[in-house]
Amino acid sequence: MVAGRRLRPTEVFDTYWRFAAERQRVYQARLRGDAPPWTTEPIMASHRFTNCYRAADRVSQYLISEVIYRGSQDAVEVLYRILLFKFFNRISTWTLLQSALGELTWATFRLDRYDEVLTESIAHGERIYSAAYIVPPPSLGARRKHTNHLLLLQQMMRSGLHTRLQASASMAEAFQVLRGYPGMGGFLAFQFLIDINYSTLINFDEMDFVVPGPGARDGLRKCFGPGAGGIEADLIRYMSDTQSEHFSRLRLSFAGLNGRRLQLVDCQNLFCEVDKYARLAHPEITGYSGRTRIKRRFTPVDTALTSWFPPKWGISDLSLTM
């Protein structure tokens, strides 16, 4: 019984927990430096899936260690770096801007210079946006998507966003602050909020609030059927609250992230990944989108995994340095 509804989970519900346990096992094996293959599970071995913990993914790791905590910890500058990185969400775009412009600071920000660098990069056929999820452009009068994002960045910084976020009494209130800017839909505002919350600018508990994205809604429907509609956030909280019970019930080993349990945002992300996984593992069980394929194949990258998290969490591997 969740949110007053009695639901009948499908077989994908147990797949959710098995997927989480195996994906975390793969992550830990790679972190140790074990030689591949890291799993014999065929779907997981041949397709790309994110880690169970959002903060453990490669782009999040870079954001935390190289963007948020490297450089001035002044609240304005930290927020500026996070927003600049997040609008493109691509490591190569960040390093491109650094290479062309030097240290990236709000104090020295010139929209025309940033626009010039990005426009030239596009002209050379380079991608400046991540394929992880779509970042829709705000309608701020510019012809190019990236110029509109730079204009939005400038607007957010000039509006005193850092002060408004720090004055927010809850994560939900901070979410509404971000949601009020042009082009910031619910899912995007939540993703930005989680990343800002990695910093010292704000300090909300990740168990305070969650916004289910489109992929998570598909995964929720596959796990719980049509009854999941309208109570998605409640179901995500149920998953986080009962995780130990279900890992134990299925005799699955899951130690968490250096002792950290799956938080709401992690359970939300896992529903996205299980939605993809179920397209092949449970093709007879459909979500809202009707997608039947997993687009991205797994290709290992040369860079070593890192395991460095916001210091306020107190879970980083102390043998690793920034």
ZIZIWO-V68584 format. One record per pair of residues at least 24 apart in sequence whose C-alpha atoms are under 6 Angstrom apart, sorted by the first residue. I is the first residue (numbers start at 1). GAP is how many residues later the second one is. If there is no record, write none. Layout:
{{I	GAP} {I	GAP}}
This chain:
{{9	214} {9	215} {10	213} {10	214} {12	211} {13	210} {21	233} {31	274} {46	251} {46	252} {47	250} {47	251} {48	248} {48	249} {48	250} {53	213} {54	212} {75	126} {77	29} {88	41} {89	41} {90	39} {90	40} {93	35} {138	44} {138	45} {166	36} {187	26} {198	112} {207	56} {207	57} {215	57} {216	52} {216	55} {216	56} {218	57} {218	69} {218	70} {219	52} {219	53} {219	55} {219	56} {221	66} {222	65} {258	57}}
